[in-house]
Amino acid sequence: MATIQPWIVRSKPHALLRLFCFPYAGGGASLFRLWSDSLPPEIDMCPVHLPGREGRLKEPPFTSLTPLIQALAQALRPYMDIPFVFFGYSMGALISFELARHLRTTHGRGPLHLFVAAHRAPQLPQAHPDLHQLPEPAFLDSLDHLGGTPLMVSQHAELMKLMLPMLRADFELCETYIYSSEAPLDCPITAFGGEQDTHVSMASLSAWREQTKEQFTLNILPGNHFFLQSQQHLLLQVISQEMAKILEGLRSLQGK
């Protein structure tokens, strides 16, 4: 039986604010490895290590969102001793949204801010509900069409074969998701989209507005569905600005 690895590898014990980051389908915590260099030092950067990839490759990936949310709520609870925010990219946006709703119900608190990127608002229907069931050649073609698989991976047959179960699991998790109506969140939501993203429209991003009672902001950046890679500096610039505002408020509270 494989040893279960931690969901969070490191954290700052004296930070004022934690940023939990959730990756897109097929991605891992390494996507965010350089983010701490661009964020204020009071922020504890916490990329979430999901099973089935990178250091947790031998662990089975989740194929359904509800069990993953339950596991995350338990695993991340020790790190919620200070204020925190969520950032989720594509699949990660869905995870962070449902985790925020789950925490509101079970813990009576949630993130101070929700950053979501490259994913339609959760109340909208799934455009392609069956990609995870496609035969391997068609599934690989779909991945190529999305454009997020690095060339060195897609052209390396053995590496691609190793990643396929995790990729199918991630797509299944997203494509079998069923939205349930609840009250909007109490935290602001900032959404990001790619100007050339043919998979997530501006209208479907704007619909995130319905999921918050607080301020909603939509930022459209240059690039396709994976603008996280090509426009990381612009993305981090906006996130850093918002995080600085949150930190200012936390410092004011500490001074009282």
C-alpha positions, 0 to 999 in steps of 0.5 A: 500500500502506498504511503499517503503524502501530505497535501501541503508540503510547507507553510510559514508559521508566522504568516498573516494570510494563507493562499491555497492554490488548486491546479487544473486537470492534469496539473500539480502543485509545481505549477505554483512553485515560483508564486511566493517570489511575487507575493508579499512576505506576509503571505503563506503560499500553499499549493495543494498537492492532489493525489495521483500526480507528482509526489503523490503519483502512486496514490489513486486520484479522485474521480468524484468531487464530493469525496475530494472536498471532504478529504480536503476539508479535513486535510487543510483544517490545521492550516486554517488557523489564520485567514486564508484565500483560495485560487483555483485554475480550471478544475481547481476553480471548481474545487475551490468553489465547492470547498468554500461552500463546504467550509461555510456549512461545516466550519462556519467560515471560508476564504476571505477571497475566491480567485477563479480562472479559466472555468465557467460559472458552476451553475452553467451546464458542462459543454463536453460531459463525456470526454473521460469516456472516449477511447484513448486516441480520441481522448488524446486528441481532445487533450491536444485540442485543449493545448495544455499538455507540454510537447515533451509529455505528449510526444513521450509515449511512456510518460503519457501512458503514466499520466493518462489514468490521472488525466481521465480521473480529473476529467471524470471529476469535472464532467460528472459534477452536479451543481446544487443551488445554495446561497451566494458566498460571502466573500468577493470573487475575482475571475480570470479568463483568456482572451483567446480561450475557445473553451470558456466564454466571457459570458460563462465567466461573467456568470460567476457574479451570481455566486457572491454577495460581495464584489465581483471582478472579471479580468480578461488576459491575453492568451488561450485556455492556459494563460496561466503559463503565458501570462503568469506575471499579469495574473500574479500582478492582479492577485498581488494587488488584491492580496495587498488590500486584504493584508492591509485590512488584517493589519488594521485589525491587529492594530486595534 
